[in-house]
Amino acid sequence: VEDVLTYHHFLLCITDDHVSAHSSMEVADRLTYLEQRIQMQEDEIQLLKMALADVLKRLNISEEQTAALTKRGPHDHWPGKMPQTLF
């Protein structure tokens, strides 16, 4: 009976080690996946920041052009056009 219990205990230890090793691999794989996902998200954030900076720059240019056109008034000429003469 004692030999059977010892053998049974041995099998349980081997099974526990196998499950633990398998579980550790799953944890390692999950950790690697999450690290890769974080890196992809950080890269995406950098791209979004660059796109936002570009949009803000274009918006600023557009607002400056609108302000410049508004200052000229309705009687001034558009850039690139010759002013109209009165004769």
VOVO-678520 format. One record per atom (N, C-alpha, C): residue number from 1; x, y, z; residue in one letter; atom name. Coordinates in pm, 1 decimal. Layout:
<pts>
<pt roro="NUM" east="X" north="Y" up="Z" dovo="A" marvex="CA"/>
...
</pts>
This chain:
<pts>
<pt roro="1" east="84.3" north="-118.7" up="0.0" dovo="V" marvex="N"/>
<pt roro="1" east="0.0" north="0.0" up="0.0" dovo="V" marvex="CA"/>
<pt roro="1" east="89.0" north="125.4" up="0.0" dovo="V" marvex="C"/>
<pt roro="2" east="193.7" north="121.8" up="78.1" dovo="E" marvex="N"/>
<pt roro="2" east="281.7" north="238.6" up="85.7" dovo="E" marvex="CA"/>
<pt roro="2" east="348.1" north="267.0" up="-48.9" dovo="E" marvex="C"/>
<pt roro="3" east="386.2" north="162.1" up="-121.5" dovo="D" marvex="N"/>
<pt roro="3" east="446.8" north="181.1" up="-254.0" dovo="D" marvex="CA"/>
<pt roro="3" east="348.0" north="245.2" up="-351.4" dovo="D" marvex="C"/>
<pt roro="4" east="223.0" north="204.8" up="-341.2" dovo="V" marvex="N"/>
<pt roro="4" east="119.4" north="262.1" up="-428.6" dovo="V" marvex="CA"/>
<pt roro="4" east="100.5" north="409.7" up="-397.1" dovo="V" marvex="C"/>
<pt roro="5" east="97.9" north="444.2" up="-269.4" dovo="L" marvex="N"/>
<pt roro="5" east="82.5" north="584.2" up="-231.5" dovo="L" marvex="CA"/>
<pt roro="5" east="203.0" north="667.7" up="-276.8" dovo="L" marvex="C"/>
<pt roro="6" east="320.6" north="613.3" up="-263.0" dovo="T" marvex="N"/>
<pt roro="6" east="440.7" north="683.2" up="-306.9" dovo="T" marvex="CA"/>
<pt roro="6" east="435.8" north="704.1" up="-458.1" dovo="T" marvex="C"/>
<pt roro="7" east="397.4" north="600.2" up="-531.9" dovo="Y" marvex="N"/>
<pt roro="7" east="386.8" north="611.5" up="-677.7" dovo="Y" marvex="CA"/>
<pt roro="7" east="280.3" north="714.9" up="-715.4" dovo="Y" marvex="C"/>
<pt roro="8" east="168.1" north="710.4" up="-645.6" dovo="H" marvex="N"/>
<pt roro="8" east="59.6" north="805.2" up="-671.8" dovo="H" marvex="CA"/>
<pt roro="8" east="107.3" north="949.1" up="-644.3" dovo="H" marvex="C"/>
<pt roro="9" east="178.5" north="967.0" up="-532.7" dovo="H" marvex="N"/>
<pt roro="9" east="234.0" north="1098.6" up="-498.9" dovo="H" marvex="CA"/>
<pt roro="9" east="332.7" north="1144.4" up="-606.5" dovo="H" marvex="C"/>
<pt roro="10" east="415.0" north="1051.5" up="-655.2" dovo="F" marvex="N"/>
<pt roro="10" east="510.4" north="1081.5" up="-761.2" dovo="F" marvex="CA"/>
<pt roro="10" east="437.7" north="1128.2" up="-887.8" dovo="F" marvex="C"/>
<pt roro="11" east="331.5" north="1059.1" up="-926.0" dovo="L" marvex="N"/>
<pt roro="11" east="254.3" north="1097.0" up="-1044.6" dovo="L" marvex="CA"/>
<pt roro="11" east="190.7" north="1235.0" up="-1027.5" dovo="L" marvex="C"/>
<pt roro="12" east="140.0" north="1262.9" up="-908.6" dovo="L" marvex="N"/>
<pt roro="12" east="80.0" north="1392.9" up="-881.8" dovo="L" marvex="CA"/>
<pt roro="12" east="184.1" north="1504.4" up="-894.1" dovo="L" marvex="C"/>
<pt roro="13" east="303.9" north="1480.8" up="-844.2" dovo="C" marvex="N"/>
<pt roro="13" east="410.2" north="1581.6" up="-853.4" dovo="C" marvex="CA"/>
<pt roro="13" east="449.1" north="1606.9" up="-998.1" dovo="C" marvex="C"/>
<pt roro="14" east="462.4" north="1499.2" up="-1075.4" dovo="I" marvex="N"/>
<pt roro="14" east="496.7" north="1514.2" up="-1216.8" dovo="I" marvex="CA"/>
<pt roro="14" east="385.9" north="1590.8" up="-1288.6" dovo="I" marvex="C"/>
<pt roro="15" east="262.0" north="1555.3" up="-1262.0" dovo="T" marvex="N"/>
<pt roro="15" east="148.7" north="1622.7" up="-1325.4" dovo="T" marvex="CA"/>
<pt roro="15" east="145.3" north="1769.8" up="-1286.3" dovo="T" marvex="C"/>
<pt roro="16" east="167.9" north="1798.4" up="-1158.0" dovo="D" marvex="N"/>
<pt roro="16" east="168.9" north="1937.4" up="-1112.3" dovo="D" marvex="CA"/>
<pt roro="16" east="280.6" north="2016.2" up="-1180.0" dovo="D" marvex="C"/>
<pt roro="17" east="398.4" north="1956.2" up="-1191.9" dovo="D" marvex="N"/>
<pt roro="17" east="510.3" north="2023.2" up="-1259.0" dovo="D" marvex="CA"/>
<pt roro="17" east="478.1" north="2049.2" up="-1405.1" dovo="D" marvex="C"/>
<pt roro="18" east="415.8" north="1950.8" up="-1470.8" dovo="H" marvex="N"/>
<pt roro="18" east="379.0" north="1966.4" up="-1611.4" dovo="H" marvex="CA"/>
<pt roro="18" east="276.5" north="2079.1" up="-1627.7" dovo="H" marvex="C"/>
<pt roro="19" east="174.6" north="2080.2" up="-1542.7" dovo="V" marvex="N"/>
<pt roro="19" east="72.0" north="2184.1" up="-1547.3" dovo="V" marvex="CA"/>
<pt roro="19" east="134.4" north="2319.0" up="-1517.2" dovo="V" marvex="C"/>
<pt roro="20" east="221.9" north="2321.2" up="-1416.9" dovo="S" marvex="N"/>
<pt roro="20" east="287.9" north="2446.2" up="-1381.6" dovo="S" marvex="CA"/>
<pt roro="20" east="374.5" north="2497.0" up="-1496.5" dovo="S" marvex="C"/>
<pt roro="21" east="448.7" north="2409.3" up="-1560.0" dovo="A" marvex="N"/>
<pt roro="21" east="532.4" north="2447.9" up="-1674.3" dovo="A" marvex="CA"/>
<pt roro="21" east="444.9" north="2496.5" up="-1788.7" dovo="A" marvex="C"/>
<pt roro="22" east="336.0" north="2425.4" up="-1815.0" dovo="H" marvex="N"/>
<pt roro="22" east="243.3" north="2466.4" up="-1921.1" dovo="H" marvex="CA"/>
<pt roro="22" east="182.5" north="2602.1" up="-1887.9" dovo="H" marvex="C"/>
<pt roro="23" east="144.1" north="2619.7" up="-1763.2" dovo="S" marvex="N"/>
<pt roro="23" east="86.9" north="2746.4" up="-1719.8" dovo="S" marvex="CA"/>
<pt roro="23" east="189.1" north="2858.7" up="-1731.6" dovo="S" marvex="C"/>
<pt roro="24" east="315.0" north="2829.7" up="-1696.5" dovo="S" marvex="N"/>
<pt roro="24" east="421.1" north="2930.4" up="-1708.1" dovo="S" marvex="CA"/>
<pt roro="24" east="441.2" north="2970.2" up="-1853.1" dovo="S" marvex="C"/>
<pt roro="25" east="433.1" north="2873.8" up="-1944.6" dovo="M" marvex="N"/>
<pt roro="25" east="447.1" north="2905.4" up="-2087.9" dovo="M" marvex="CA"/>
<pt roro="25" east="331.8" north="2993.7" up="-2133.3" dovo="M" marvex="C"/>
<pt roro="26" east="212.8" north="2963.3" up="-2085.5" dovo="E" marvex="N"/>
<pt roro="26" east="97.2" north="3045.1" up="-2121.9" dovo="E" marvex="CA"/>
<pt roro="26" east="115.1" north="3188.0" up="-2070.7" dovo="E" marvex="C"/>
<pt roro="27" east="164.4" north="3200.4" up="-1948.0" dovo="V" marvex="N"/>
<pt roro="27" east="186.9" north="3332.6" up="-1890.6" dovo="V" marvex="CA"/>
<pt roro="27" east="293.8" north="3406.2" up="-1970.7" dovo="V" marvex="C"/>
<pt roro="28" east="402.2" north="3337.7" up="-2005.2" dovo="A" marvex="N"/>
<pt roro="28" east="509.8" north="3399.4" up="-2083.1" dovo="A" marvex="CA"/>
<pt roro="28" east="459.2" north="3442.8" up="-2221.2" dovo="A" marvex="C"/>
<pt roro="29" east="380.4" north="3355.6" up="-2284.9" dovo="D" marvex="N"/>
<pt roro="29" east="323.7" north="3390.1" up="-2416.0" dovo="D" marvex="CA"/>
<pt roro="29" east="230.2" north="3509.2" up="-2405.1" dovo="D" marvex="C"/>
<pt roro="30" east="150.0" north="3510.5" up="-2303.4" dovo="R" marvex="N"/>
<pt roro="30" east="55.5" north="3620.8" up="-2280.7" dovo="R" marvex="CA"/>
<pt roro="30" east="131.9" north="3751.2" up="-2254.8" dovo="R" marvex="C"/>
<pt roro="31" east="237.6" north="3741.6" up="-2174.9" dovo="L" marvex="N"/>
<pt roro="31" east="318.7" north="3858.6" up="-2145.3" dovo="L" marvex="CA"/>
<pt roro="31" east="384.5" north="3912.7" up="-2272.7" dovo="L" marvex="C"/>
<pt roro="32" east="438.7" north="3824.5" up="-2354.3" dovo="T" marvex="N"/>
<pt roro="32" east="499.1" north="3865.7" up="-2481.5" dovo="T" marvex="CA"/>
<pt roro="32" east="395.8" north="3932.9" up="-2570.8" dovo="T" marvex="C"/>
<pt roro="33" east="277.8" north="3874.1" up="-2579.8" dovo="Y" marvex="N"/>
<pt roro="33" east="169.7" north="3932.6" up="-2659.7" dovo="Y" marvex="CA"/>
<pt roro="33" east="134.3" north="4072.6" up="-2609.5" dovo="Y" marvex="C"/>
<pt roro="34" east="121.7" north="4087.2" up="-2477.4" dovo="L" marvex="N"/>
<pt roro="34" east="85.2" north="4217.4" up="-2421.0" dovo="L" marvex="CA"/>
<pt roro="34" east="195.0" north="4320.9" up="-2443.2" dovo="L" marvex="C"/>
<pt roro="35" east="320.9" north="4279.0" up="-2432.9" dovo="E" marvex="N"/>
<pt roro="35" east="431.9" north="4371.3" up="-2459.2" dovo="E" marvex="CA"/>
<pt roro="35" east="431.4" north="4418.2" up="-2604.0" dovo="E" marvex="C"/>
<pt roro="36" east="405.4" north="4326.2" up="-2697.0" dovo="Q" marvex="N"/>
<pt roro="36" east="397.5" north="4362.0" up="-2838.5" dovo="Q" marvex="CA"/>
<pt roro="36" east="280.6" north="4455.9" up="-2863.9" dovo="Q" marvex="C"/>
<pt roro="37" east="170.7" north="4428.9" up="-2799.3" dovo="R" marvex="N"/>
<pt roro="37" east="51.9" north="4513.5" up="-2815.5" dovo="R" marvex="CA"/>
<pt roro="37" east="77.7" north="4654.8" up="-2762.8" dovo="R" marvex="C"/>
<pt roro="38" east="146.9" north="4664.6" up="-2649.0" dovo="I" marvex="N"/>
<pt roro="38" east="182.0" north="4795.6" up="-2593.7" dovo="I" marvex="CA"/>
<pt roro="38" east="270.5" north="4871.0" up="-2691.3" dovo="I" marvex="C"/>
<pt roro="39" east="368.8" north="4802.4" up="-2750.6" dovo="Q" marvex="N"/>
<pt roro="39" east="459.1" north="4867.6" up="-2846.0" dovo="Q" marvex="CA"/>
<pt roro="39" east="381.3" north="4917.5" up="-2968.0" dovo="Q" marvex="C"/>
<pt roro="40" east="288.3" north="4836.3" up="-3016.7" dovo="M" marvex="N"/>
<pt roro="40" east="207.0" north="4878.8" up="-3131.3" dovo="M" marvex="CA"/>
<pt roro="40" east="122.8" north="5000.3" up="-3094.9" dovo="M" marvex="C"/>
<pt roro="41" east="67.3" north="5002.6" up="-2974.1" dovo="Q" marvex="N"/>
<pt roro="41" east="-14.0" north="5115.7" up="-2930.9" dovo="Q" marvex="CA"/>
<pt roro="41" east="71.8" north="5240.9" up="-2913.6" dovo="Q" marvex="C"/>
<pt roro="42" east="193.6" north="5225.4" up="-2862.2" dovo="E" marvex="N"/>
<pt roro="42" east="283.3" north="5339.8" up="-2850.3" dovo="E" marvex="CA"/>
<pt roro="42" east="318.7" north="5395.5" up="-2987.6" dovo="E" marvex="C"/>
<pt roro="43" east="342.2" north="5306.7" up="-3084.1" dovo="D" marvex="N"/>
<pt roro="43" east="370.6" north="5350.2" up="-3221.3" dovo="D" marvex="CA"/>
<pt roro="43" east="250.7" north="5423.6" up="-3280.2" dovo="D" marvex="C"/>
<pt roro="44" east="132.3" north="5370.3" up="-3256.3" dovo="E" marvex="N"/>
<pt roro="44" east="10.6" north="5433.7" up="-3306.8" dovo="E" marvex="CA"/>
<pt roro="44" east="-9.6" north="5571.5" up="-3243.8" dovo="E" marvex="C"/>
<pt roro="45" east="19.3" north="5584.2" up="-3115.2" dovo="I" marvex="N"/>
<pt roro="45" east="7.7" north="5713.7" up="-3047.3" dovo="I" marvex="CA"/>
<pt roro="45" east="102.8" north="5814.6" up="-3110.8" dovo="I" marvex="C"/>
<pt roro="46" east="224.5" north="5772.4" up="-3142.5" dovo="Q" marvex="N"/>
<pt roro="46" east="320.6" north="5862.6" up="-3206.5" dovo="Q" marvex="CA"/>
<pt roro="46" east="269.6" north="5907.9" up="-3343.5" dovo="Q" marvex="C"/>
<pt roro="47" east="212.4" north="5815.6" up="-3419.9" dovo="L" marvex="N"/>
<pt roro="47" east="155.7" north="5852.5" up="-3550.0" dovo="L" marvex="CA"/>
<pt roro="47" east="39.0" north="5949.8" up="-3534.7" dovo="L" marvex="C"/>
<pt roro="48" east="-44.6" north="5925.6" up="-3435.5" dovo="L" marvex="N"/>
<pt roro="48" east="-157.7" north="6015.5" up="-3410.7" dovo="L" marvex="CA"/>
<pt roro="48" east="-110.1" north="6154.2" up="-3369.6" dovo="L" marvex="C"/>
<pt roro="49" east="-3.8" north="6159.9" up="-3288.2" dovo="K" marvex="N"/>
<pt roro="49" east="51.9" north="6289.1" up="-3248.3" dovo="K" marvex="CA"/>
<pt roro="49" east="104.1" north="6364.6" up="-3369.6" dovo="K" marvex="C"/>
<pt roro="50" east="173.3" north="6293.2" up="-3459.3" dovo="M" marvex="N"/>
<pt roro="50" east="225.6" north="6359.2" up="-3579.5" dovo="M" marvex="CA"/>
<pt roro="50" east="112.1" north="6407.6" up="-3669.1" dovo="M" marvex="C"/>
<pt roro="51" east="8.1" north="6326.6" up="-3683.1" dovo="A" marvex="N"/>
<pt roro="51" east="-106.4" north="6366.0" up="-3765.5" dovo="A" marvex="CA"/>
<pt roro="51" east="-176.6" north="6486.9" up="-3704.0" dovo="A" marvex="C"/>
<pt roro="52" east="-192.1" north="6487.9" up="-3573.2" dovo="L" marvex="N"/>
<pt roro="52" east="-255.1" north="6600.5" up="-3505.2" dovo="L" marvex="CA"/>
<pt roro="52" east="-172.1" north="6726.9" up="-3522.5" dovo="L" marvex="C"/>
<pt roro="53" east="-40.9" north="6716.3" up="-3509.3" dovo="A" marvex="N"/>
<pt roro="53" east="47.0" north="6831.7" up="-3528.3" dovo="A" marvex="CA"/>
<pt roro="53" east="33.1" north="6886.7" up="-3669.9" dovo="A" marvex="C"/>
<pt roro="54" east="22.9" north="6797.6" up="-3768.5" dovo="D" marvex="N"/>
<pt roro="54" east="5.7" north="6840.8" up="-3907.5" dovo="D" marvex="CA"/>
<pt roro="54" east="-127.2" north="6912.7" up="-3926.8" dovo="D" marvex="C"/>
<pt roro="55" east="-233.4" north="6858.4" up="-3869.5" dovo="V" marvex="N"/>
<pt roro="55" east="-365.6" north="6920.4" up="-3880.8" dovo="V" marvex="CA"/>
<pt roro="55" east="-365.2" north="7058.5" up="-3814.2" dovo="V" marvex="C"/>
<pt roro="56" east="-305.8" north="7067.7" up="-3696.0" dovo="L" marvex="N"/>
<pt roro="56" east="-300.6" north="7197.0" up="-3626.4" dovo="L" marvex="CA"/>
<pt roro="56" east="-219.8" north="7299.1" up="-3705.3" dovo="L" marvex="C"/>
<pt roro="57" east="-111.0" north="7255.5" up="-3767.1" dovo="K" marvex="N"/>
<pt roro="57" east="-29.7" north="7344.5" up="-3849.5" dovo="K" marvex="CA"/>
<pt roro="57" east="-110.8" north="7395.2" up="-3969.2" dovo="K" marvex="C"/>
<pt roro="58" east="-180.4" north="7303.8" up="-4035.4" dovo="R" marvex="N"/>
<pt roro="58" east="-262.7" north="7343.2" up="-4150.5" dovo="R" marvex="CA"/>
<pt roro="58" east="-375.7" north="7436.7" up="-4108.8" dovo="R" marvex="C"/>
<pt roro="59" east="-436.6" north="7409.2" up="-3993.9" dovo="L" marvex="N"/>
<pt roro="59" east="-543.5" north="7494.1" up="-3943.0" dovo="L" marvex="CA"/>
<pt roro="59" east="-491.0" north="7633.8" up="-3913.0" dovo="L" marvex="C"/>
<pt roro="60" east="-373.9" north="7641.8" up="-3853.9" dovo="N" marvex="N"/>
<pt roro="60" east="-312.4" north="7770.2" up="-3823.6" dovo="N" marvex="CA"/>
<pt roro="60" east="-285.1" north="7848.4" up="-3952.2" dovo="N" marvex="C"/>
<pt roro="61" east="-231.4" north="7781.0" up="-4052.1" dovo="I" marvex="N"/>
<pt roro="61" east="-206.2" north="7846.8" up="-4181.7" dovo="I" marvex="CA"/>
<pt roro="61" east="-336.5" north="7896.9" up="-4241.7" dovo="I" marvex="C"/>
<pt roro="62" east="-440.1" north="7815.0" up="-4236.4" dovo="S" marvex="N"/>
<pt roro="62" east="-569.6" north="7853.8" up="-4291.1" dovo="S" marvex="CA"/>
<pt roro="62" east="-626.7" north="7975.1" up="-4218.0" dovo="S" marvex="C"/>
<pt roro="63" east="-615.2" north="7974.7" up="-4085.4" dovo="E" marvex="N"/>
<pt roro="63" east="-666.4" north="8088.4" up="-4007.8" dovo="E" marvex="CA"/>
<pt roro="63" east="-587.0" north="8215.7" up="-4038.4" dovo="E" marvex="C"/>
<pt roro="64" east="-456.3" north="8202.2" up="-4056.8" dovo="E" marvex="N"/>
<pt roro="64" east="-373.6" north="8319.0" up="-4090.5" dovo="E" marvex="CA"/>
<pt roro="64" east="-411.9" north="8374.5" up="-4227.4" dovo="E" marvex="C"/>
<pt roro="65" east="-435.7" north="8285.1" up="-4323.5" dovo="Q" marvex="N"/>
<pt roro="65" east="-476.2" north="8329.3" up="-4457.4" dovo="Q" marvex="CA"/>
<pt roro="65" east="-612.4" north="8398.0" up="-4453.0" dovo="Q" marvex="C"/>
<pt roro="66" east="-704.3" north="8342.3" up="-4375.8" dovo="T" marvex="N"/>
<pt roro="66" east="-836.8" north="8402.5" up="-4362.7" dovo="T" marvex="CA"/>
<pt roro="66" east="-826.7" north="8539.8" up="-4298.2" dovo="T" marvex="C"/>
<pt roro="67" east="-743.7" north="8551.2" up="-4195.2" dovo="A" marvex="N"/>
<pt roro="67" east="-726.2" north="8680.1" up="-4128.2" dovo="A" marvex="CA"/>
<pt roro="67" east="-663.2" north="8782.0" up="-4222.9" dovo="A" marvex="C"/>
<pt roro="68" east="-567.7" north="8738.9" up="-4303.9" dovo="A" marvex="N"/>
<pt roro="68" east="-502.3" north="8829.2" up="-4399.1" dovo="A" marvex="CA"/>
<pt roro="68" east="-601.8" north="8876.7" up="-4504.8" dovo="A" marvex="C"/>
<pt roro="69" east="-686.5" north="8788.3" up="-4552.3" dovo="L" marvex="N"/>
<pt roro="69" east="-786.3" north="8826.4" up="-4653.1" dovo="L" marvex="CA"/>
<pt roro="69" east="-890.8" north="8919.7" up="-4593.1" dovo="L" marvex="C"/>
<pt roro="70" east="-925.8" north="8898.5" up="-4469.6" dovo="T" marvex="N"/>
<pt roro="70" east="-1024.7" north="8981.6" up="-4402.4" dovo="T" marvex="CA"/>
<pt roro="70" east="-970.4" north="9122.6" up="-4381.1" dovo="T" marvex="C"/>
<pt roro="71" east="-842.0" north="9134.4" up="-4351.4" dovo="K" marvex="N"/>
<pt roro="71" east="-779.7" north="9265.8" up="-4329.4" dovo="K" marvex="CA"/>
<pt roro="71" east="-777.4" north="9349.7" up="-4456.8" dovo="K" marvex="C"/>
<pt roro="72" east="-763.1" north="9286.8" up="-4570.0" dovo="R" marvex="N"/>
<pt roro="72" east="-751.7" north="9359.0" up="-4696.5" dovo="R" marvex="CA"/>
<pt roro="72" east="-878.8" north="9435.6" up="-4729.9" dovo="R" marvex="C"/>
<pt roro="73" east="-989.3" north="9378.0" up="-4697.8" dovo="G" marvex="N"/>
<pt roro="73" east="-1116.0" north="9442.3" up="-4730.0" dovo="G" marvex="CA"/>
<pt roro="73" east="-1163.4" north="9402.1" up="-4868.7" dovo="G" marvex="C"/>
<pt roro="74" east="-1286.0" north="9437.2" up="-4902.9" dovo="P" marvex="N"/>
<pt roro="74" east="-1345.5" north="9392.2" up="-5029.4" dovo="P" marvex="CA"/>
<pt roro="74" east="-1287.4" north="9463.0" up="-5152.1" dovo="P" marvex="C"/>
<pt roro="75" east="-1218.2" north="9575.0" up="-5139.2" dovo="H" marvex="N"/>
<pt roro="75" east="-1170.7" north="9649.2" up="-5255.7" dovo="H" marvex="CA"/>
<pt roro="75" east="-1029.3" north="9611.4" up="-5295.6" dovo="H" marvex="C"/>
<pt roro="76" east="-959.8" north="9540.0" up="-5212.4" dovo="D" marvex="N"/>
<pt roro="76" east="-823.5" north="9499.3" up="-5245.8" dovo="D" marvex="CA"/>
<pt roro="76" east="-826.4" north="9382.3" up="-5341.6" dovo="D" marvex="C"/>
<pt roro="77" east="-716.0" north="9364.5" up="-5411.7" dovo="H" marvex="N"/>
<pt roro="77" east="-708.8" north="9255.5" up="-5509.0" dovo="H" marvex="CA"/>
<pt roro="77" east="-659.1" north="9127.3" up="-5443.5" dovo="H" marvex="C"/>
<pt roro="78" east="-688.3" north="9016.8" up="-5508.1" dovo="W" marvex="N"/>
<pt roro="78" east="-643.1" north="8885.7" up="-5463.1" dovo="W" marvex="CA"/>
<pt roro="78" east="-497.6" north="8868.2" up="-5501.7" dovo="W" marvex="C"/>
<pt roro="79" east="-422.5" north="8789.6" up="-5429.7" dovo="P" marvex="N"/>
<pt roro="79" east="-282.7" north="8766.5" up="-5466.2" dovo="P" marvex="CA"/>
<pt roro="79" east="-273.1" north="8708.2" up="-5607.5" dovo="P" marvex="C"/>
<pt roro="80" east="-178.5" north="8761.5" up="-5685.0" dovo="G" marvex="N"/>
<pt roro="80" east="-157.6" north="8711.1" up="-5819.5" dovo="G" marvex="CA"/>
<pt roro="80" east="-240.9" north="8782.0" up="-5925.4" dovo="G" marvex="C"/>
<pt roro="81" east="-334.4" north="8864.9" up="-5886.6" dovo="K" marvex="N"/>
<pt roro="81" east="-416.3" north="8938.9" up="-5983.8" dovo="K" marvex="CA"/>
<pt roro="81" east="-369.2" north="9082.7" up="-5989.8" dovo="K" marvex="C"/>
<pt roro="82" east="-377.7" north="9139.1" up="-6103.6" dovo="M" marvex="N"/>
<pt roro="82" east="-342.1" north="9278.8" up="-6121.1" dovo="M" marvex="CA"/>
<pt roro="82" east="-455.3" north="9365.7" up="-6064.9" dovo="M" marvex="C"/>
<pt roro="83" east="-420.5" north="9476.2" up="-6000.6" dovo="P" marvex="N"/>
<pt roro="83" east="-527.3" north="9563.7" up="-5950.9" dovo="P" marvex="CA"/>
<pt roro="83" east="-602.0" north="9626.9" up="-6069.1" dovo="P" marvex="C"/>
<pt roro="84" east="-729.6" north="9646.1" up="-6047.9" dovo="Q" marvex="N"/>
<pt roro="84" east="-810.6" north="9706.1" up="-6154.2" dovo="Q" marvex="CA"/>
<pt roro="84" east="-786.3" north="9857.6" up="-6158.1" dovo="Q" marvex="C"/>
<pt roro="85" east="-776.4" north="9910.8" up="-6278.2" dovo="T" marvex="N"/>
<pt roro="85" east="-760.0" north="10055.5" up="-6292.4" dovo="T" marvex="CA"/>
<pt roro="85" east="-895.4" north="10118.6" up="-6317.5" dovo="T" marvex="C"/>
<pt roro="86" east="-899.5" north="10244.4" up="-6294.0" dovo="L" marvex="N"/>
<pt roro="86" east="-1026.5" north="10315.7" up="-6310.0" dovo="L" marvex="CA"/>
<pt roro="86" east="-1042.2" north="10379.8" up="-6446.2" dovo="L" marvex="C"/>
<pt roro="87" east="-952.7" north="10369.3" up="-6541.9" dovo="F" marvex="N"/>
<pt roro="87" east="-975.4" north="10430.1" up="-6672.9" dovo="F" marvex="CA"/>
<pt roro="87" east="-1012.3" north="10335.4" up="-6776.8" dovo="F" marvex="C"/>
</pts>
